[in-house]
Amino acid sequence: MAAITHEEQFKKWDKEHKNPHVLPQMDKTKASSGVIKFLEWLKGQGKTPSALKGLEICCGKGRNVIGLAAEGVNMIGLDFSPNAIAEAKKRAKAAGVANKTQFFIQDVTKPFSVERGSLDFVYDCFGSTDIESAEGRKAALDNAIKALKPRGYLMVYLLSADDEFQKEMIAKSPGPDEGSFIHPKNGKYEKTFTENEVKDFYGQLKLQVFERIEKKDVFFGKEYDAHHIWAVFQKR
Ligand SMILES: C[S@@+](CC[C@H](N)C(=O)[O-])C[C@H]1O[C@@H](n2cnc3c(N)ncnc32)[C@H](O)[C@@H]1O
């Protein structure tokens, strides 16, 4: 089974963000439906967007951060790719939300430069899927929890072990750990998760909602069935 170093994963991502040929979906500007669903869920809890401060780990070029800022939320986006962060800042300015957004180049497996206990929510939209080690994913989670206020929320939107395209990839090009693969076209690591794995991994938080998002994903011109995991946890 192939493995990949953190440095290799970083270089591949930074290159991908500079020249998005292999994963054009990562160049999208529309916020993910999973993130919009989370905002709706927060509103359902009686929260007012403009009173909230949130953070996205692994924010890429900022489509979700910008989308939530446009709804009034004060947002921070972190990504280790300088190319992604530079583009995110440009896009936030063009969208007229530069005053509601802050973007930082940050490896989320390293301590965040964000005040401890200061955030109402953190979310992970297919971010930790791309952290190539279990230790790295755990470090990112610990950092996110530290940044949350007591009773702050963590939303995760993740690839699942039942997703059709990813299952094919795991069979063709398995990665170093369970449910992972090395993308045959771009050489990047990706990890899928089972329901039990997610409930266990975030077990120190209180589970609020756990759902499957059934949709079609398009990869290389072909449609695949997706059964992504969407869950919200609360800091105790
Ligand atoms: C699949 S993309 C998702 C981007 C964004 N969340 C979205 O929904 O558009 C994964 C992102 O994780 C970032 N990433 C991977 N490992 C990281 C790490 N250790 N620290 C920070 N960012 C990381 C990549 O640069 C990439 O932007």
The ligand as an SDF file (V2000), in Angstrom:
LIG
                    3D

 27 29  0  0  0  0  0  0  0  0999 V2000
  -10.8520   18.7350   -0.6660 C   0  0  0  0  0  0  0  0  0  0  0  0
  -10.1900   20.3300   -0.3700 S   0  0  0  0  0  0  0  0  0  0  0  0
  -11.5480   21.1310    0.4550 C   0  0  0  0  0  0  0  0  0  0  0  0
  -11.4620   22.6390    0.3750 C   0  0  0  0  0  0  0  0  0  0  0  0
  -12.6540   23.3830    1.0110 C   0  0  0  0  0  0  0  0  0  0  0  0
  -12.9470   22.9090    2.3320 N   0  0  0  0  0  0  0  0  0  0  0  0
  -13.8880   23.3200    0.1230 C   0  0  0  0  0  0  0  0  0  0  0  0
  -14.8910   22.7210    0.5330 O   0  0  0  0  0  0  0  0  0  0  0  0
  -13.8530   23.9020   -0.9700 O   0  0  0  0  0  0  0  0  0  0  0  0
   -9.0720   19.9790    0.9640 C   0  0  0  0  0  0  0  0  0  0  0  0
   -8.2460   21.1660    1.4090 C   0  0  0  0  0  0  0  0  0  0  0  0
   -7.4450   20.7750    2.5340 O   0  0  0  0  0  0  0  0  0  0  0  0
   -6.2250   21.5060    2.4960 C   0  0  0  0  0  0  0  0  0  0  0  0
   -5.3200   20.7970    3.4220 N   0  0  0  0  0  0  0  0  0  0  0  0
   -4.9240   19.4950    3.3810 C   0  0  0  0  0  0  0  0  0  0  0  0
   -4.1180   19.2280    4.4330 N   0  0  0  0  0  0  0  0  0  0  0  0
   -4.0250   20.3630    5.1710 C   0  0  0  0  0  0  0  0  0  0  0  0
   -3.3470   20.7050    6.3830 C   0  0  0  0  0  0  0  0  0  0  0  0
   -2.6010   19.8280    7.0380 N   0  0  0  0  0  0  0  0  0  0  0  0
   -3.4970   21.9610    6.8670 N   0  0  0  0  0  0  0  0  0  0  0  0
   -4.2650   22.8700    6.1980 C   0  0  0  0  0  0  0  0  0  0  0  0
   -4.8960   22.6150    5.0420 N   0  0  0  0  0  0  0  0  0  0  0  0
   -4.7920   21.3730    4.5330 C   0  0  0  0  0  0  0  0  0  0  0  0
   -5.8700   21.5140    1.0120 C   0  0  0  0  0  0  0  0  0  0  0  0
   -4.9710   22.5300    0.6520 O   0  0  0  0  0  0  0  0  0  0  0  0
   -7.2570   21.7100    0.3800 C   0  0  0  0  0  0  0  0  0  0  0  0
   -7.5270   23.0790    0.1950 O   0  0  0  0  0  0  0  0  0  0  0  0
  1  2  1  0
  2  3  1  0
  2 10  1  0
  3  4  1  0
  4  5  1  0
  5  6  1  0
  5  7  1  0
  7  8  2  0
  7  9  1  0
 10 11  1  0
 11 12  1  0
 11 26  1  0
 12 13  1  0
 13 14  1  0
 13 24  1  0
 14 15  1  0
 14 23  1  0
 15 16  2  0
 16 17  1  0
 17 18  1  0
 17 23  2  0
 18 19  1  0
 18 20  2  0
 20 21  1  0
 21 22  2  0
 22 23  1  0
 24 25  1  0
 24 26  1  0
 26 27  1  0
M  CHG  2   2   1   9  -1
M  END
$$$$
